Amino acid sequence: MMIVYKTRASPLIKLMFGILLVLMTVIAAIEKSMALVAVTAGFCLLVLYIFYATHYTIYEGRLTIKSGFLFRETIDIESIKKVTRKRKHLFSGPGFSIDRLIIEYGVHGCVIISPSQQKAFVAHLKKNNPDITFINLD
C-alpha cells in the first residue's frame, strides 16, 4: 500500500516567507515597477508550488522524496541504516520545518526531511526495516 506523507511547515518559516513576500510587495508598490511585481508574484508561486509539492512516499519497500521539480530521490528502505531526529536550519534539506529527520542510507547517502506525521512515518520505516537504528525519537 502506498502512503504519502506531506511535509511539515513550522509557523516560524511560514511567518518568514510571509514577511519576505510583504516586503517585496511594498517595495514593488513604492517603486511602481511591474517587473518587480512580476518577480514577487513568481517568487510567491514558486514557494507555494514547492511547499505543496514536497512529500515523502513509501511504496513497495522504497522511500521517494519529492520537492517540487527541484529534488527527487528514491531510496531502498532496506538500505537505510540510521534515522536521527534533529533540529536543523531551513536550507539543510527538502522540507519547511527545522524539526527534521536525518536519514542515512547505503555507503555514504544522507538526506534530511521533515514529514508532518513524524511518528507514523518512523513506524512505517520500522515496519519495512526493523534493523534501522533510531536516535533522538521521543
C-alpha positions, -999 to +999 in steps of 0.1 A: +000+000+000+013+034-010+014+060+018+022+097+011+034+119+040+032+157+034+060+179+046+057+198+079+057+236+078+066+253+110+048+286+119+082+304+121+090+295+085+056+305+073+060+338+090+094+343+075+081+338+040+051+359+047+072+389+058+095+385+028+065+385+005+050+416+021+084+434+020+088+425-017+052+437-024+057+470-006+090+477-024+073+469-057+045+493-049+069+521-038+090+516-069+059+513-092+077+486-110+057+460-129+089+439-133+093+438-095+056+429-091+061+401-116+092+388-098+073+390-065+043+370-079+067+345-095+086+340-062+053+336-043+040+310-068+074+291-067+074+289-029+037+278-028+044+252-055+074+238-037+056+237-004+025+218-018+046+196-040+070+184-012+061+150+001+076+116+010+061+084-004+066+049+010+057+022-015+069-013-022+099-010+001+111+023-013+110+058+001+106+085-026+114+121-016+100+148-039+103+185-035+087+203-065+107+200-097+140+207-078+146+174-059+135+138-063+153+108-048+142+072-043+158+051-015+155+014-009+143+012+027+164-019+033+195+003+027+186+028+055+210+024+084+201+052+107+174+078+113+181+107+136+157+134+147+175+168+148+167+205+147+185+218+116+183+251+096+158+255+068+182+251+039+195+217+050+170+196+030+136+194+014+111+205+039+096+236+056+104+228+092+135+228+114+123+197+132+139+171+108+148+135+103+183+128+090+182+095+070+215+078+064+215+050+038+238+030+017+275+036+020+275+074+022+240+085+014+222+111+036+190+131+032+172+154+056+134+156+056+105+168+077+074+147+074+043+162+091+033+129+107+068+120+120+057+092+144+036+074+118+064+079+092+090+064+116+067+035+124+062+028+087+100+027+082+104+004+112+078-020+098+097-021+065+131-024+080+134-033+117+172-031+116+172+007+113+188+025+142+167+054+155+182+082+175+165+111+195+130+100+186+108+110+216 
